[in-house]
Amino acid sequence: MIIKYSKKITQLFRRRASRSQKAGKELENLVENMFKKRLMLNVKTNVRLKDKNGDYSEIDVVYGLFLKTYVECKNYSNQPVPLKDVAKFKEVLILNGIHPHRGLFITTSDYVPRARKIGVKTIDGKQLKTMQRLSLPIGITKCFLYITGTLLAFQYLAENY
């Protein structure tokens, strides 16, 4: 399963600009599945938000119950993500009353240096590959911790009540 996703990431890196919309959608699906494997809660794609001016924006991936994280995915294979793309995402978050530190910008390439410093978390292609590779082990570990915590809570309640 891990090899399958690793191959998909490699294929995304090789996409040409003419198929960029399809490649972008594939990246969004890949990121969605990665977060689900990490047992992130309430993972949704293509979430439409209405800002204070009544305009709609679409966020690629959103996850979390109470503290949501808003994810923008860009599949740039041969160029770094420019500052204007990250700044635009930050502005969309602000217009929707979301603090920029709740934003996460993911790309298959890299960023121009200033794009990493404007208050939105960034994940480049190299980091994405590492995250993808570790998704299943992290999900299994989280599952084990949830089960262990639940069993300990039941044991505590049984002994004290």
Contact map, one row per residue, 1 for C-alpha under 8 A:
11111000000000000000000000000000000000000000000000000000000000000000000000000000000000000000000000000000000000000000000000000000000000000000000000000000000000000
11111100000000000000000000000000000000000000000000000000000000000000000000000000000000000000000000000000000000000000000000000000000110010000000000000000000000000
11111110000000000000000000000000000000000000000000000000000000000000000000000000000000000000000000000000000000000000000000000000000000000000000000000000000000000
11111111000000000000000000000000000000000000000000000000000000000000000000000000000000000000000000000000000000000000000000000000000000000000000000000000000000000
11111111100000000000000000000100000000000000000000000000000000000000000000000000000000000000000000000000000000000000000000000000000110000000000000000000000000000
01111111110000000000000000000000000000000000000000000000000000000000000000000000000000000000000000000000000000000000000000000000100110000000000000000000000000000
00111111111000000000000000000000000000000000000000000000000000000000000000000000000000000000000000000000000000000000000000000000000000000000000000000000000000000
00011111111100000000000000000000000000000000000000000000000000000000000000000000000000000000000000000000000000000000000000000000000000000000000000000000000000000
00001111111110000000000000100000000000000000000000000000000000000000000000000000000000000000000000000000000100000000000000000000100000000000000000000000000000000
00000111111111000000000000000000000000000000000000000000000000000000000000000000000000000000000000000000000000000000000000000000000000000000000000000000000000000
00000011111111100000000000000000000000000000000000000000000000000000000000000000000000000000000000000000000000000000000000000000000000000000000000000000000000000
00000001111111100000001001100000000000000000000000000000000000000000000000101000000000000000000000000000000100000000000000000000000000000000000000000000000000000
00000000111111100000000000000000000000000000000000000000000000000000000000111000000000000000000000000000000110000000000000000000000000000000000000000000000000000
00000000011111110000000000000000000000000000000000000000000000000000000000001000000000000000000000000000000000000000000000000000000000000000000000000000000000000
00000000001111111011001000000000000000000000000000000000000000000000000000001000000000000000000000000000000000000000000000000000000000000000000000000000000000000
00000000000001111111000000000000000000000000000000000000000000000000000000001000000000000000000000000000000000000000000000000000000000000000000000000000000000000
00000000000000111111000000000000000000000000000000000000000000000000000000000000000000000000000000000000000000000000000000000000000000000000000000000000000000000
00000000000000011111100000000000000000000000000000000000000000000000000000000000000000000000000000000000000000000000000000000000000000000000000000000000000000000
00000000000000111111111000000000000000000000000000000000000000000000000000000000000000000000000000000000000000000000000000000000000000000000000000000000000000000
00000000000000111111111100000000000000000000000000000000000000000000000000100000000000000000000000000000000000000000000000000000000000000000000000000000000000000
00000000000000000111111110000000000000000000000000000000000000000000000000000000000000000000000000000000000000000000000000000000000000000000000000000000000000000
00000000000000000011111111000000000000000000000000000000000000000000000000000000000000000000000000000000000000000000000000000000000000000000000000000000000000000
00000000000100100011111111100000000000000000000000000000000000000000000000100000000000000000000000000000000000000000000000000000000000000000000000000000000000000
00000000000000000001111111110000000000000000000000000000000000000000000011100000000000000000000000000000000000000000000000000000000000000000000000000000000000000
00000000000000000000111111111000000000000000000000000000000000000000000000000000000000000000000000000000000000000000000000000000000000000000000000000000000000000
00000000000100000000011111111100000000000000000000000000000000000000000000000000000000000000000000000000000000000000000000000000000000000000000000000000000000000
00000000100100000000001111111110000000000000000000000000000000000000000011100000000000000000000000000000000000000000000000000000000000000000000000000000000000000
00000000000000000000000111111111000000000000100000000000000110000000000010000000000000000000000000000000000000000000000000000000000000000000000000000000000000000
00000000000000000000000011111111100000000000000000000000000000000000000000000000000000000000000000000000000000000000000000000000000000000000000000000000000000000
00001000000000000000000001111111110000000000000000000000000000000000000000000000000000000000000000000000000000000000000000000000000000000000000000000000000000000
00000000000000000000000000111111111000000000000000000000000010000000000000000000000000000000000000000000000000000000000000000000000000000000000000000000000000000
00000000000000000000000000011111111100000011100000000000000010000000000000000000000000000000000000000000000000000000000000000000000000000000000000000000000000000
00000000000000000000000000001111111110000000000000000000000000000000000000000000000000000000000000000000000000000000000000000000000000000000000000000000000000000
00000000000000000000000000000111111111000000000000000000000000000000000000000000000000000000000000000000000000000000000000000000001100100000000000000000000000000
00000000000000000000000000000011111111110010000000000000000000100000000000000000000000000000000000000000000000000000000000000000000000100000000000000000000000000
00000000000000000000000000000001111111111010000000000000000000000000000000000000000000000000000000000000000000000000000000000000000000000000000000000000000000000
00000000000000000000000000000000111111110000000000000000000000000000000000000000000000000000000000000000000000000000000000000000000000110010000000000000000000000
00000000000000000000000000000000011111110000000000000000000000000000000000000000000000000000000000000000000000000000000000000000000000110111010000000000000000000
00000000000000000000000000000000001111111000000000000000000000000000000000000000000000000000000000000000000000000000000000000000000000000010011000000000000000000
00000000000000000000000000000000001111111110000000000000000000110000000000000000000000000000000000000000000000000000000000000000000000000000000000000000000000000
00000000000000000000000000000000000100111110000000000000000000111000000000000000000000000000000000000000000000000000000000000000000000000000000000000000000000000
00000000000000000000000000000000000000011111000000000000000001111000000000000000000000000000000000000000000000000000000000000000000000000000000000000000000000000
00000000000000000000000000000001001100011111100000000000000011110000000000000000000000000000000000000000000000000000000000000000000000000000000000000000000000000
00000000000000000000000000000001000000000111111000000000000011100000000000000000000000000000000000000000000000000000000000000000000000000000000000000000000000000
00000000000000000000000000010001000000000011111000000000001111000000000000000000000000000000000000000000000000000000000000000000000000000000000000000000000000000
00000000000000000000000000000000000000000001111100000000011110000000000000000000000000000000000000000000000000000000000000000000000000000000000000000000000000000
00000000000000000000000000000000000000000001111110000000011111000000000000000000000000000000000000000000000000000000000000000000000000000000000000000000000000000
00000000000000000000000000000000000000000000011111000001111000000000000000000000000000000000000000000000000000000000000000000000000000000000000000000000000000000
00000000000000000000000000000000000000000000001111100001111000000000000000000000000000000000000100000000000000000000000000000000000000000000000000000000000000000
00000000000000000000000000000000000000000000000111111111100000000000000000000000000000000000000100000000000000000000000000000000000000000000000000000000000000000
00000000000000000000000000000000000000000000000011111111100000000000000000000000000000000000001110000000000000000000000000000000000000000000000000000000000000000
00000000000000000000000000000000000000000000000001111110000000000000000000000000000000000000001100000000000000000000000000000000000000000000000000000000000000000
00000000000000000000000000000000000000000000000001111110000000000000000000000000000000000000000000000000000000000000000000000000000000000000000000000000000000000
00000000000000000000000000000000000000000000000001111111000000000000000000000000000000000000000000000000000000000000000000000000000000000000000000000000000000000
00000000000000000000000000000000000000000000000001111111100000000000000000000000000000000000000000000000000000000000000000000000000000000000000000000000000000000
00000000000000000000000000000000000000000000000111100111110000000000000000000000000000000000000000000000000000000000000000000000000000000000000000000000000000000
00000000000000000000000000000000000000000000000111100011111000000000000000000000000000000001000000000000000000000000000000000000000000000000000000000000000000000
00000000000000000000000000000000000000000000011110000001111100000000000000000000000000000000000000000000000000000000000000000000000000000000000000000000000000000
00000000000000000000000000000000000000000000111110000000111111000000011100000000000000000000000000000000000000000000000000000000000000000000000000000000000000000
00000000000000000000000000010000000000000000111000000000011111000000011110000000000000000000000000000000000000000000000000000000000000000000000000000000000000000
00000000000000000000000000010011000000000011111000000000001111100000011100000000000000000000000000000000000000000000000000000000000000000000000000000000000000000
00000000000000000000000000000000000000000111101000000000001111110001111000000000000000000000000000000000000000000000000000000000000000000000000000000000000000000
00000000000000000000000000000000001000011111000000000000000011111001110000000000000000000000000000000000000000000000000000000000000000000000000000000000000000000
00000000000000000000000000000000000000011110000000000000000001111111100000000000000000000000000000000000000000000000000000000000000000000000000000000000000000000
00000000000000000000000000000000000000001100000000000000000000111111000000000000000000000000000000000000000000000000000000000000000000000000000000000000000000000
00000000000000000000000000000000000000000000000000000000000000011111000000000000000000000000000000000000000000000000000000000000000000000000000000000000000000000
00000000000000000000000000000000000000000000000000000000000000011111100000000000000000000000000000000000000000000000000000000000000000000000000000000000000000000
00000000000000000000000000000000000000000000000000000000000001111111110000000000000000000000000000000100000000000000000000000000000000000000000000000000000000000
00000000000000000000000000000000000000000000000000000000000001110011111000000000000000000000000000000111000000000000000000000000000000000000000000000000000000000
00000000000000000000000000000000000000000000000000000000001111100001111100000000000000000000000000000111000000000000000000000000000000000000000000000000000000000
00000000000000000000000000000000000000000000000000000000001111000000111110000000000000000000000000000011110000000000000000000000000000000000000000000000000000000
00000000000000000000000000000000000000000000000000000000001110000000011111000000000000001000000000000011110000000000000000000000000000000000000000000000000000000
00000000000000000000000100110000000000000000000000000000000100000000001111100000000000000000000000000000111000000000000000000000000000000000000000000000000000000
00000000000000000000000100100000000000000000000000000000000000000000000111110000100000000000000000000000111100000000000000000000000000000000000000000000000000000
00000000000110000001001100100000000000000000000000000000000000000000000011111000000000000000000000000000001110000000000000000000000000000000000000000000000000000
00000000000010000000000000000000000000000000000000000000000000000000000001111111100000000000000000000000001110000000000000000000000000000000000000000000000000000
00000000000111110000000000000000000000000000000000000000000000000000000000111110000000000000000000000000000110000000000000000000000000000000000000000000000000000
00000000000000000000000000000000000000000000000000000000000000000000000000011111000000000000000000000000000010000000000000000000000000000000000000000000000000000
00000000000000000000000000000000000000000000000000000000000000000000000000011111100000000000000000000000000011000000000000000000000000000000000000000000000000000
00000000000000000000000000000000000000000000000000000000000000000000000000010111110000000000000000000000000011110000000000000000000000000000000000000000000000000
00000000000000000000000000000000000000000000000000000000000000000000000001010011111011000000000000000000001011110010000000000000000000000000000000000000000000000
00000000000000000000000000000000000000000000000000000000000000000000000000000001111111000000000000000000000000110010000000000000000000000000000000000000000000000
00000000000000000000000000000000000000000000000000000000000000000000000000000000111111100000000000000000000000110110000000000000000000000000000000000000000000000
00000000000000000000000000000000000000000000000000000000000000000000000000000000011111110000000000000000000000000010000000000000000000000000000000000000000000000
00000000000000000000000000000000000000000000000000000000000000000000000000000000111111111000000000000000000000000000000000000000000000000000000000000000000000000
00000000000000000000000000000000000000000000000000000000000000000000000000000000111111111100000000000000100000000010010100000000000000000000000000000000000000000
00000000000000000000000000000000000000000000000000000000000000000000000000000000001111111110000000000000000000000010010000000000000000000000000000000000000000000
00000000000000000000000000000000000000000000000000000000000000000000000000000000000111111111000000000000000000000000000000000000000000000000000000000000000000000
00000000000000000000000000000000000000000000000000000000000000000000000100000000000011111111100000000000000000000000000000000000000000000000000000000000000000000
00000000000000000000000000000000000000000000000000000000000000000000000000000000000001111111110000010010000000000000001100000000000000000000000000000000000000000
00000000000000000000000000000000000000000000000000000000000000000000000000000000000000111111111000000000000000000000000000000000000000000000000000000000000000000
00000000000000000000000000000000000000000000000000000000100000000000000000000000000000011111111100000000000000000000000000000000000000000000000000000000000000000
00000000000000000000000000000000000000000000000000000000000000000000000000000000000000001111111111110010000000000000000000000000000000000000000000000000000000000
00000000000000000000000000000000000000000000000000000000000000000000000000000000000000000111111111110000000000000000000000000000000000000000000000000000000000000
00000000000000000000000000000000000000000000000000110000000000000000000000000000000000000011111111000000000000000000000000000000000000000000000000000000000000000
00000000000000000000000000000000000000000000000011110000000000000000000000000000000000000001111111000000000000000000000000000000000000000000000000000000000000000
00000000000000000000000000000000000000000000000000100000000000000000000000000000000000000000111111100000000000000000000000000000000000000000000000000000000000000
00000000000000000000000000000000000000000000000000000000000000000000000000000000000000000000111111110100000000000000000000000000000000000000000000000000000000000
00000000000000000000000000000000000000000000000000000000000000000000000000000000000000000000110011111110000000000000000000000000000000000000000000000000000000000
00000000000000000000000000000000000000000000000000000000000000000000000000000000000000000100110001111110000000000000001100000000000000000000000000000000000000000
00000000000000000000000000000000000000000000000000000000000000000000000000000000000000000000000000111111000000000000001110000000000000000000000000000000000000000
00000000000000000000000000000000000000000000000000000000000000000001110000000000000000000000000001111111000000000000000100000000000000000000000000000000000000000
00000000000000000000000000000000000000000000000000000000000000000000111100000000000000000100100000111111100000000000000110000000000000000000000000000000000000000
00000000000000000000000000000000000000000000000000000000000000000000111100000000000000000000000000001111110000000000000111100000000000000000000000000000000000000
00000000000000000000000000000000000000000000000000000000000000000000001111000000000001000000000000000011111000000000000111100000000000000000000000000000000000000
00000000000000000000000000000000000000000000000000000000000000000000001111000000000000000000000000000001111100000000000001111001000000000000000000000000000000000
00000000000000000000000000000000000000000000000000000000000000000000000011110000100000000000000000000000111111000000000000111001000000000000000000000000000000000
00000000100110000000000000000000000000000000000000000000000000000000000001111000000000000000000000000000011111000000000000011101000000000000000000000000000000000
00000000000010000000000000000000000000000000000000000000000000000000000000111111100000000000000000000000001111100000000000011100000000000000000000000000000000000
00000000000000000000000000000000000000000000000000000000000000000000000000000011100000000000000000000000001111110000000000011000000000000000000000000000000000000
00000000000000000000000000000000000000000000000000000000000000000000000000000001111000000000000000000000000011111111000000010000000000000000000000000000000000000
00000000000000000000000000000000000000000000000000000000000000000000000000000001111000000000000000000000000001111111000000000000000000000000000000000000000000000
00000000000000000000000000000000000000000000000000000000000000000000000000000000000000000000000000000000000000111111100000000000000000000000000000000000000000000
00000000000000000000000000000000000000000000000000000000000000000000000000000000001000000000000000000000000000111111110000000000000000000000000000000000000000000
00000000000000000000000000000000000000000000000000000000000000000000000000000000111101100000000000000000000000111111110000000000000000000000000000000000000000000
00000000000000000000000000000000000000000000000000000000000000000000000000000000000000000000000000000000000000111111111111000000000000000000000000000000000000000
00000000000000000000000000000000000000000000000000000000000000000000000000000000000000000000000000000000000000001111111100000000000000000000000000000000000000000
00000000000000000000000000000000000000000000000000000000000000000000000000000000000001100000000000000000000000000111111100000000000000000000000000000000000000000
00000000000000000000000000000000000000000000000000000000000000000000000000000000000000000100000000011000000000000001111110000000000000000000000000000000000000000
00000000000000000000000000000000000000000000000000000000000000000000000000000000000001000100000000011111100000000001111111000000000000000000000000000000000000000
00000000000000000000000000000000000000000000000000000000000000000000000000000000000000000000000000001011100000000001001111100000000000000000000000000000000000000
00000000000000000000000000000000000000000000000000000000000000000000000000000000000000000000000000000001110000000001000111110000000000000000000000000000000000000
00000000000000000000000000000000000000000000000000000000000000000000000000000000000000000000000000000001111000000000000011111011000000000000000000000000000000000
00000000000000000000000000000000000000000000000000000000000000000000000000000000000000000000000000000000011111100000000001111111000000000000000000000000000000000
00000000000000000000000000000000000000000000000000000000000000000000000000000000000000000000000000000000011111000000000000111111100000000000000000000000000000000
00000000000000000000000000000000000000000000000000000000000000000000000000000000000000000000000000000000000110000000000000011111110000000000000000000000000000000
00000000000000000000000000000000000000000000000000000000000000000000000000000000000000000000000000000000000000000000000000111111111000000000000000000000000000000
00000000000000000000000000000000000000000000000000000000000000000000000000000000000000000000000000000000011100000000000000111111111100000000000000000000000000000
00000100100000000000000000000000000000000000000000000000000000000000000000000000000000000000000000000000000000000000000000001111111110000000000000000000000000000
00000000000000000000000000000000000000000000000000000000000000000000000000000000000000000000000000000000000000000000000000000111111111000000000000000000000000000
00000000000000000000000000000000010000000000000000000000000000000000000000000000000000000000000000000000000000000000000000000011111111100000000000000000000000000
01001100000000000000000000000000010000000000000000000000000000000000000000000000000000000000000000000000000000000000000000000001111111100000000000000000000000000
01001100000000000000000000000000000000000000000000000000000000000000000000000000000000000000000000000000000000000000000000000000111111110000000000000000000000000
00000000000000000000000000000000000000000000000000000000000000000000000000000000000000000000000000000000000000000000000000000000011111111100000000000000000000000
00000000000000000000000000000000011011000000000000000000000000000000000000000000000000000000000000000000000000000000000000000000001111111110000000000000000000000
01000000000000000000000000000000000011000000000000000000000000000000000000000000000000000000000000000000000000000000000000000000000011111111000000000000000000000
00000000000000000000000000000000000000000000000000000000000000000000000000000000000000000000000000000000000000000000000000000000000001111111100000000000000000000
00000000000000000000000000000000000001000000000000000000000000000000000000000000000000000000000000000000000000000000000000000000000001111111110000000000000000000
00000000000000000000000000000000000011100000000000000000000000000000000000000000000000000000000000000000000000000000000000000000000000111111111000000000000000000
00000000000000000000000000000000000001000000000000000000000000000000000000000000000000000000000000000000000000000000000000000000000000011111111100000000000000000
00000000000000000000000000000000000000000000000000000000000000000000000000000000000000000000000000000000000000000000000000000000000000001111111110000000000000000
00000000000000000000000000000000000001100000000000000000000000000000000000000000000000000000000000000000000000000000000000000000000000000111111111000000000000000
00000000000000000000000000000000000000100000000000000000000000000000000000000000000000000000000000000000000000000000000000000000000000000011111111100000000000000
00000000000000000000000000000000000000000000000000000000000000000000000000000000000000000000000000000000000000000000000000000000000000000001111111110000000000000
00000000000000000000000000000000000000000000000000000000000000000000000000000000000000000000000000000000000000000000000000000000000000000000111111111000000000000
00000000000000000000000000000000000000000000000000000000000000000000000000000000000000000000000000000000000000000000000000000000000000000000011111111100000000000
00000000000000000000000000000000000000000000000000000000000000000000000000000000000000000000000000000000000000000000000000000000000000000000001111111110000000000
00000000000000000000000000000000000000000000000000000000000000000000000000000000000000000000000000000000000000000000000000000000000000000000000111111111000000000
00000000000000000000000000000000000000000000000000000000000000000000000000000000000000000000000000000000000000000000000000000000000000000000000011111111100000000
00000000000000000000000000000000000000000000000000000000000000000000000000000000000000000000000000000000000000000000000000000000000000000000000001111111110000000
00000000000000000000000000000000000000000000000000000000000000000000000000000000000000000000000000000000000000000000000000000000000000000000000000111111111000000
00000000000000000000000000000000000000000000000000000000000000000000000000000000000000000000000000000000000000000000000000000000000000000000000000011111111100000
00000000000000000000000000000000000000000000000000000000000000000000000000000000000000000000000000000000000000000000000000000000000000000000000000001111111110000
00000000000000000000000000000000000000000000000000000000000000000000000000000000000000000000000000000000000000000000000000000000000000000000000000000111111111000
00000000000000000000000000000000000000000000000000000000000000000000000000000000000000000000000000000000000000000000000000000000000000000000000000000011111111100
00000000000000000000000000000000000000000000000000000000000000000000000000000000000000000000000000000000000000000000000000000000000000000000000000000001111111110
00000000000000000000000000000000000000000000000000000000000000000000000000000000000000000000000000000000000000000000000000000000000000000000000000000000111111111
00000000000000000000000000000000000000000000000000000000000000000000000000000000000000000000000000000000000000000000000000000000000000000000000000000000011111111
00000000000000000000000000000000000000000000000000000000000000000000000000000000000000000000000000000000000000000000000000000000000000000000000000000000001111111
00000000000000000000000000000000000000000000000000000000000000000000000000000000000000000000000000000000000000000000000000000000000000000000000000000000000111111
00000000000000000000000000000000000000000000000000000000000000000000000000000000000000000000000000000000000000000000000000000000000000000000000000000000000011111
